[in-house]
Amino acid sequence: MPLAFPSVGIQSLNMRLRRVVAVAESPFTLDTQTYAHQGARWECEVTLPPLTHSEARAIEAFIIGLKGREGTFTFGNPLHTSSATATTSGVTTIRSESLTATGSAVSAGDYFQLGDYLYMVTVGKASGSGTIEFQPPLRAQAASGSVLDFTLPKSLWRMASNDIGWSISTASHYGFTLAFTEAL
């Protein structure tokens, strides 16, 4: 572990960043108070294209090999890639939401991998040295000189449920929709 997600293509992908935020609303004034807890994680559902029996065997083996929620795998959206380059220029502590880096220009909306986790840039930087703001908060401390990977970044995931299955049509086409969450 972790396993690599099989390369069979993706028909559709739904991705979201789930946060833990409490909201209290007054029943009299409708004023609200919010409290943002530390929790935040990526969640995803992937539907694979219809597969033949021979193509589906690798997916079946992958799913069964994960042993429900026990195993982990790496996965990244094939459309999330960039030619940006950046290296941290100082130690960044766990749960930070910004870091100082040197390298090429980095744009808001770019995704990068640091360690085993996926992050999205919320405020980019120009070429040279600057601060990058991102979400979710940093999962582990980053040492000075850590490379941010913008080329097909991936994260570490686990299945959202122990019950995993698939469908088979009368034309012998296999259908897979997989739900998974970031493995923290």
PyMOL commands that set and color helices and strands:
alter all, ss='L'
color gray80, all
select helices_A, chain A and resi 53-65
alter helices_A, ss='H'
color red, helices_A
select strands_A, chain A and resi 3-4+12-25+32-47+73-75+86-88+98-103+111-114+117-123+128-135+147-148+155-159+167-168+174-175+177-182
alter strands_A, ss='S'
color yellow, strands_A
deselect
rebuild
show_as cartoon
